[in-house]
Amino acid sequence: MELEKIKKTSKEIELEITGENETMLNPITEKLLKNEDVDYASYIADHPESNKRRLYIRVKKGEPIDLLKKAIKEVETELKDFEKKFLEKTPIKTKNKPKSKSKKSKSKKLAAEGDLS
């Protein structure tokens, strides 16, 4: 992933992000939009097949970069909580492999039964 600052003022920031898509940007944008200090937040792609996205944030008060950092932390916290709950509900089970009997143990069994010549 590469980040390039396209525009920055006291109330706005626009970043070009290469190598990421909506999977990462959508939850961050949602968190930004829930923040009362954010006036507008959106991401766009020049083309659906492009690997470049632009994230634009305009704030009512505060620093755009600080509000972006806060949104990222909130998403990170949600993911950690999800992981914790997921692991609690779905413990990892290890499959016990059936023990393969070696030729030696088969031979011992056959000898004990009197079937070994």
C-alpha positions in Angstrom: 0.0 0.0 0.0 1.2 3.5 -0.9 -0.2 6.8 0.5 0.2 10.1 -1.2 -1.1 13.4 0.2 -3.0 15.2 -2.6 -4.4 18.1 -0.6 -4.2 19.3 3.0 -5.7 22.4 4.6 -6.7 23.1 8.2 -10.2 21.6 7.4 -9.6 19.1 4.6 -7.4 16.3 3.6 -7.3 14.2 0.4 -5.2 11.1 0.1 -4.4 8.9 -2.8 -4.2 5.2 -1.7 -2.7 2.7 -4.1 -3.0 -1.0 -3.5 -6.2 -1.0 -1.3 -9.8 -1.1 -2.1 -13.2 -0.6 -0.5 -12.7 -3.4 2.0 -10.4 -1.2 4.1 -11.8 2.3 3.1 -15.5 1.6 3.7 -15.3 0.9 7.5 -12.9 3.9 8.0 -15.3 6.2 6.1 -18.3 4.9 8.0 -16.5 5.7 11.3 -15.6 9.2 10.0 -19.2 9.9 9.1 -20.4 9.0 12.6 -18.1 11.6 14.1 -19.8 14.9 14.9 -16.7 16.8 14.0 -16.6 15.4 10.5 -18.5 17.4 7.9 -17.9 15.1 4.9 -16.0 11.9 4.2 -15.9 9.8 1.1 -13.6 7.6 -1.0 -13.7 7.3 -4.8 -12.0 5.3 -7.5 -11.1 6.7 -10.9 -12.1 3.4 -12.4 -13.6 0.1 -10.9 -10.5 -1.9 -12.0 -8.0 0.8 -10.8 -6.0 -0.1 -7.7 -6.0 3.6 -6.7 -8.6 5.2 -4.4 -8.9 8.7 -3.1 -10.0 9.4 0.5 -11.4 12.9 1.1 -12.2 14.2 4.5 -13.6 17.7 5.5 -14.0 18.5 9.1 -16.1 21.0 11.1 -13.5 21.2 13.9 -10.3 19.6 14.7 -7.5 18.3 12.5 -8.5 16.0 9.6 -5.5 13.8 10.2 -6.3 13.4 13.9 -9.9 12.4 13.1 -8.7 9.9 10.5 -6.3 8.4 13.1 -9.2 8.1 15.5 -11.4 6.4 12.9 -8.7 3.9 12.1 -8.3 3.1 15.9 -12.0 2.6 16.2 -12.0 0.1 13.3 -9.0 -1.6 14.7 -10.8 -2.0 18.1 -13.9 -3.4 16.4 -11.8 -5.9 14.5 -10.0 -7.0 17.7 -13.4 -7.4 19.5 -14.8 -9.4 16.7 -11.7 -11.7 16.6 -12.0 -12.2 20.4 -15.7 -13.1 20.2 -15.2 -15.3 17.2 -12.5 -17.3 18.8 -14.6 -17.6 22.0 -17.5 -19.0 20.0 -15.6 -21.2 17.6 -12.6 -22.8 19.4 -10.1 -24.3 17.1 -10.5 -28.0 17.1 -7.7 -30.3 16.2 -8.6 -33.4 14.4 -7.1 -36.5 15.8 -5.5 -38.5 13.0 -6.2 -42.1 13.2 -3.0 -43.9 14.1 -1.7 -45.9 11.3 -0.5 -49.3 12.4 3.0 -50.1 11.4 3.9 -53.3 9.8 5.7 -54.3 13.0 2.6 -53.9 15.2 0.5 -55.9 12.6 3.1 -58.6 12.6 3.0 -58.8 16.4 -0.8 -59.0 16.4 -0.7 -61.8 13.7 2.0 -63.7 15.7 -0.1 -63.5 18.8 -3.1 -64.9 17.0 -1.0 -67.7 15.4 -1.5 -66.5 11.8 2.1 -65.7 11.2 4.2 -68.3 9.4 
